[in-house]
């Protein structure tokens, strides 16, 4: 009898051996572009301390030079490069999101695949197939954890980070394909990876930088699991559905078999993964949309007496609780997980596609003052829609006693309002331009567009290095000062 992990491994091997549909391959190109842009943007971010810290750590470890750390020029062992790049990809909370599982697949899978593709000399087509398979497995594991009665993932109900847990297994699939493992070998890589995935999401509520490392560690663990499988370490054949397997350990045995395996290779959950227009927790996006719409209609922050923000009940714990933390976030990064602060930022007006990274460079006294006037409540309609889409309603009481209201049933960038290719280009140029000069940004954009036909994926990473950058020098200095 074929087990769940064997089914997934056979699907992955078929992606490599038979190719993936054109629409899937084209979608993967967009994922790579988004990840590279997010990684490069993290270099110039004042709060990007997790990336430099991780780079300093892996420099201490040393090892065989196999793959590149994006933007730094460092050559590292493939698992270490995946750790750095996955951390950068997730550091700004600007990475893509799959619905309704509400996880961020690309930030783990793409860095793992890039590291192994460079280490093995794989072609662009092989890289694209590996990413497609890895993201699909990651998303389906997330889908299997979704509880319709709770309208939420059981991972999140238990305080676990589905992104890093499922991302570890998806990264192992992508890495295993690029190491040219057979279907049996890929199944063993996933079986090994299942003992490595982890992630606690308390940092969403009360701060700390560890969450930024979650996708990096998932990418690192996925590559490491594939290397172990390549060298002969094996995993249990019932690692997913077994009595002491993945679903029992993480989800108390409650999972959706059909969501995991139905239509595998025909219905692509990869294509349901949406891009973020704003560099904040995705749960805040419909509220930002409401605030931007009211601002466009003439609302001034000075006219606001108070605001009631209605959101899906399951997201309150992330963007509204504890209230004292969300109305007075501890740092600009913490502010990205605050419903009140992101609403205040949007009402004051932002850059980019509505709010940009520059809007979170520092905490603004004016926005903090307005955030105190925002109350977050559960909204029945938004709760009914969640998590198929992210919805919100904003009711504003003005100082003159009048009221305004705006409702969004699917946030910008979501299933009903996907970002256009031009908007993705705007996002990439803004992100990559924080670390690279314009001509280098153009070259990188062209290289990613040509990736499916490229004989080797390795040159792509070299295009992310700006010899005049300062971030990596600061990271080096930190390493030297710590090591003496």
Secondary structure, DSSP 4 states (H G I P E B T S, - for coil): ---HHHHHHHHHHHHHHH---HHHHHHHHHHHHHHHHHHHHHHT-TTTHHHHHHHHHHHHH-----EEPTTT--EE-HHHHHHHHHHHHHHTS-S-EETTTTB--HHHHHHHHHHHHHHHT--HHHHHHHHHHHHHHHHHHHHHTEETTTTEEHHHHTTB-HHHHHHHHHHHHHHHHHTT--HHHHHHHHHHHTTT---B-THHHH--SGGGGHHHHHHHHHHHHHHHHHTT----TTTTTSTTSHHHHHHTT---HHHHHTTTTTS-GGGGEE--SSSS-GGGHHHHHHHHHHHHTT--GGGEEEEEEEE-GGGHHHHTSSHHHHHS-SSHHHHTT-HHHHHHHHHH--STTSS-GGGGSS--HHHHHHHTTEEEEE-HHHHHHTTTS--EEEEEEETTS-EEEEEESS-TTSTTSPPPHHHHHHHHHHHHTTTS-HHHHHHHHHHHHTGGG-S-SHHHHHTT--TT-SHHHHHHHHHHHHH-
